Amino acid sequence: MRLTLHTDYALRTLMYLAVHTERLSSIREIATTYGISENHLMKIIHRLGLGGFIETVRGRGGGLRLARPAATIRIGDVVRFTEDDMALVSCMQMEPGKDAPCILADACRLRGVLGQAMGSFMAVLDSHTLADVITPAERQRLTRPGDTQAAT
């Protein structure tokens, strides 16, 4: 399983916001910190807002912040929300009433094994929150000189 850049950047954005809970953050500073496009990040921010993971404050002095505490945001929920396709192989995307993409689809054990593996993968992600993955080293790297250290 390989997560998309969209999900990778979404998780990084949430980590950044979890470190900076004492203030609003801007798209520009997050994009600069990670070396990613502001335009691409704006799409990710919009999606995270729709998912209830972040809040945006418009206007002068506006910015971004987590919509709820980092300890309540499960990594698995973010991955499920940001990944468009969680199927490991095409036969896992079968729609009812459509032809199977593989002649073995109705008798294949591999699909079940892969489904079990995906279930285990998601169970691990569900067992960790955003707060769990922010180490002191990450906190230090994501805090610029002059910023106030955020509490977890």
Residue pairs with C-beta under 8 A, 6 or more apart in sequence:
1 88
1 118
1 121
3 79
3 83
4 82
4 83
4 84
6 43
6 44
6 47
6 82
6 83
7 78
7 79
7 82
7 83
9 34
9 36
9 40
9 41
9 44
10 44
10 47
10 48
10 53
10 78
10 82
11 75
11 78
11 79
12 30
12 34
13 30
13 41
13 44
13 45
13 48
13 54
14 48
14 53
14 54
14 66
14 70
14 73
14 78
14 130
15 130
15 133
15 134
15 138
15 142
16 25
16 30
16 33
16 34
16 142
17 25
17 30
17 54
17 64
17 65
17 66
18 66
18 70
18 130
18 131
18 134
18 150
18 152
19 134
19 138
19 139
19 142
19 143
19 150
20 65
20 142
20 143
20 147
20 150
21 65
21 66
21 70
21 150
21 151
22 148
22 150
22 151
23 63
23 147
23 148
24 57
24 61
24 62
24 63
24 64
24 65
25 63
25 64
25 65
26 63
26 64
27 38
27 41
27 42
27 45
27 64
28 38
30 41
30 64
31 37
31 38
31 41
33 142
44 82
45 54
45 56
45 64
47 81
47 82
48 54
48 82
49 55
49 56
49 67
51 78
51 81
51 82
52 67
52 68
53 66
53 67
53 68
53 73
53 78
53 81
54 64
54 65
54 66
54 67
55 64
55 65
55 66
55 67
56 62
56 63
56 64
57 63
57 64
57 65
66 73
66 130
69 131
70 129
70 130
70 131
70 134
70 152
71 129
71 130
71 131
71 132
71 152
72 129
73 129
73 130
73 131
74 125
74 126
74 128
74 129
74 130
75 125
75 126
75 128
75 129
75 130
75 132
75 133
76 122
76 123
76 125
76 126
76 127
76 128
77 126
78 130
79 122
79 125
80 86
80 122
85 93
86 118
87 93
88 114
88 115
88 117
88 118
89 110
89 111
89 114
90 101
90 102
91 100
91 101
91 102
91 104
91 105
91 108
91 111
92 111
92 114
92 115
93 101
94 100
94 101
94 105
100 106
102 108
104 110
105 111
131 152
134 152
139 149
139 150
139 152
143 149
143 150
